[in-house]
Amino acid sequence: MSTVNHIKARIEVECQKLGVTMAEIARRTGRSPQALQDILKRGNPTLSTLREIADAMDVEMDVLIKPVTAEEYGEAHLPKNG
């Protein structure tokens, strides 16, 4: 049985919607892209970290903890045409 890191997946989906990269969100929070990836990989960011990420994305924090559907996650990983 596989598990999904819902917070990381949600952030990826929201980045796709906003047209920004995870690297840009890392920069906006004053972190390196690798540091942000490490935080999200653990799947247990602190509330203050989530607030920083939400602020960097200009979304409400509750958006980042909302479950991700398979459809949303799949769409976020489709290549963009253009």
Secondary structure, DSSP 8 states (H G I E B T S, - for coil): -----HHHHHHHHHHHHHT--HHHHHHHTT--HHHHHHHHHHT---HHHHHHHHHHHTS-HHHHTS---HHHHHHHTS----
